[in-house]
Amino acid sequence: MTPEQERELQDLDVQIQIAEKKLRVASIKKQIAETELDILGLHQTLQQQLREGPMKVAV
């Protein structure tokens, strides 16, 4: 393998590592967004239950 090919291979390895890290960040952002949606849904459910009256709130 020539020095130029070796350098290109190292460059590709670095690009792969960067892409993997970006994918990991995107996955974490997706999890955060899903959790935020779950929280909003729970908040809306709680508000609805409270509007219906304290006796109907499930514990």
C-alpha positions in Angstrom: 0.0 0.0 0.0 1.4 3.4 -1.0 1.6 6.2 1.6 -1.1 8.0 -0.3 -3.4 5.0 -0.1 -2.6 4.7 3.6 -3.5 8.3 4.2 -6.8 7.9 2.3 -7.6 4.9 4.3 -7.0 6.7 7.5 -9.1 9.6 6.3 -11.9 7.2 5.5 -11.6 5.7 9.0 -11.9 9.1 10.5 -14.9 10.0 8.4 -16.6 6.7 9.5 -15.9 7.5 13.1 -17.4 11.0 12.7 -20.5 9.6 10.9 -21.0 7.0 13.7 -20.8 9.7 16.4 -23.3 11.9 14.4 -25.6 8.9 14.2 -25.3 8.4 18.0 -26.1 12.0 18.6 -29.1 11.8 16.3 -30.3 8.7 18.1 -30.0 10.4 21.5 -31.9 13.5 20.1 -34.7 11.1 18.9 -34.9 9.5 22.4 -35.1 13.0 24.0 -37.9 14.0 21.5 -39.8 10.8 22.2 -39.5 11.4 25.9 -40.7 15.0 25.6 -43.7 13.8 23.6 -44.5 11.2 26.3 -44.3 13.9 29.0 -46.6 16.2 27.0 -49.1 13.4 26.6 -49.0 12.6 30.3 -49.4 16.3 31.1 -52.5 16.6 28.9 -54.0 13.5 30.4 -53.5 14.8 33.9 -55.0 18.1 33.0 -58.0 16.4 31.5 -58.4 14.2 34.6 -58.2 17.2 36.9 -60.8 19.1 34.8 -63.1 16.1 35.2 -62.8 16.2 39.0 -60.4 15.1 41.6 -62.3 11.9 42.3 -61.6 10.5 38.8 -57.8 10.9 39.0 -56.2 7.5 38.9 -53.4 6.9 41.4 
